[in-house]
């Protein structure tokens, strides 16, 4: 199925009824109520219901969105850029991808055509069955092939269909065929008295004739447009420099200057989009690989997350974006990455979970409201101070006991890392990277009470001896007295 996409508006079949009162909003805010008695590609004529006044309006005279509503109702369709067509994606076991037309297949081979080249692909080399996709027609069809496929589908008696098709052919660079269909549309439009369409055809033919006379330059400009559309800006930049060098006095220089003037803006936008789409996934890839390592000193890990990971991510992205901009460096990546926040960015969440205590009390509880701010606390300042003193006293006793017993039962950050699941390690690193590397902005910090001690920071244990049983408090083995689990929301 062919999807023809063009920069024009075409009449399909009217659906809004003329002579019925419409409410039309103008760009200056006024509302007109009346019947639309005529409309065409340029605009409309409205007769007001109040006094019969006649308004001849172009589509630009209407309030933004109003023109689209009316054109849709009248059957005009607005389309966007390049002709598309169906194709097949063939994935091979060596990782290569072929996109083309599947002409034939048998028990052993697939016959694939890409423009003028036909090749046989053994089925034994396939990594997956052929997948149908929609691609730009110019990537798999020559202008002649495109014309042969499309022309049977065109209503040759319709001025709009011929005009539509001529513009498709012009985009596909089937220039001689495009002129034929412009002339067919022109002949029908003259018969039917469509002055608006005749004006457009006259301008289109004049431009097309310049293109045909200067076909070589026109083909180069079309190649530049295609490379920009496919985000291959490095190739496009080389073609722009070549055109400037070889065709400085070309009659198509005005068209060339329009492309060249938009080049940097479009390339910068493409780079920013790429960073927004791929930065997080590159971070994930680096951290997942690290999460498989069991023997990791935590002080080295935190330093790696703050300094090495940001550099690794940037180096990977620089390598990937060579086709977008060969002049990129880490500084220019940073400026585009941090500017993304001005236009909005995707938010993510990660948590330190049961490894929150490894941050130390100050970092782990940073952003947590003080106990005095809790409305349901009910304790005086003196009571809270006494509890803090008691907690520090018990902690000191516990530390003395561990020291006297050679540290029995004490757990180091490295011990936690070894015992933690791969997912827990990954989440811990992602949370740390997002909060302390500077690459992301922390939107909010969330806390949850430790499930083991219910947020008290300690558990009660019973010591049984000859003298009997004795209750004592012991620092929580999960949160290590931190009381909470920390998570961050960032973008």
Secondary structure, 3 states (H helix, E strand, C coil): CCECCCCCEEECCCCCCCCCEEEEEECCCCEEEEEEEEECCCEEEEEECCCCCEEEEEHHHECCCHHHHHHHHHCEEECCCCCEEEEEEEEECCCCEEEEEEEEECCCEEEEEECCEEEEEEHHHECCCCEEEEEEHHHCCCHHHHHHHHHHHCCCCCHHHHHHHHHHHHHCCCHHHHHHHHHHHHHHHHHHCCHHHHHHHHHHHHHHHHHHHCHHHHHHHHHHHHHHHCCCHHHHHHHHHHHHHHCCCCCCHHHHHHHHHHHHHHHHHHHHHHHHHHHHHHHHHHHHHHHCCCCCCHHHHHHHHHHHHHHHHHHHHHHHHHHCCCCCCHHHHHHHHHHHHHHCCCCEEEECHHHHHHHCHHHHCCCCCCHHHCCCCCCCHHHHHHHHHHHHHHHHHHHHHHHHCCCCCCCCHHHHHHHCCHHHHHHHHHHHHHHHCCCCCEEEEEEEECCCCCCCCEEEEEEEECCEEEEEEEECCCCCCCCEEEEEEEC
